[in-house]
């Protein structure tokens, strides 16, 4: 039964990938490729290798985030690649929404835990890209980049750094504050929200500072 369920859950990824390929090549015909020549095949090999390395690294990074809940690498890779394919053709980052709410059961966790890892993932991406951009502007000299680009880079570094620090070091403080607010309110809905938030914060806390540095 579980194998059949996994097949049905894998099917959306296959369909989305098929739609992506059809949408990309829908205006082409076979004779359009007759004039193509492979001038430097080593570049194609490089593209394939770095594509596999890039997606493989992202899958492994997300697996490291969810390792504490018992998610397997195969399940993490399947869900992540499906969500990335959906993001490529669907609006409003629907792939990330699917990852949070549709595949939580496959990863043996809750949507709140997955949401916390998605937020951490986005902060890590922004932080890494912003730092790379800042280093490029610094190495390029005083005239490299417009003032607007420099300001945007500095803001991105600052916001992502603060976000990472709050998530990693402030998890316990946020949890205690949440418990105090819910205890005063005494409402069932807030207690459910508290439960979801605590699960998410516990996932971040288990990743820890060293784990976050490894993710970067």
WOCORNOR-V674762 format. One record per pair of residues at least 24 apart in sequence whose C-alpha atoms are under 7 Angstrom apart, sorted by the first residue. I is the first residue (numbers start at 1). J is the second residue. D is the distance in whole Angstrom. If there is no record, write none. Layout:
I:J:D  I:J:D
This chain:
13:82:5  16:85:6  16:86:6  17:85:6  20:89:7  61:215:6  65:117:6  65:207:6  69:108:7  69:109:6  70:108:7  71:107:5  71:108:6  75:106:7  75:107:6  79:103:7  112:196:5  112:197:7  112:199:7  112:200:5  113:199:6  113:200:4  113:203:6  116:200:5  123:160:5  123:163:7  123:164:7  124:216:6  126:156:7  126:160:6  127:157:6  127:160:5  127:161:7  130:156:6  130:157:5  131:157:6  167:204:7  168:204:6  168:205:6  168:208:6  168:209:6  171:201:5  171:205:6
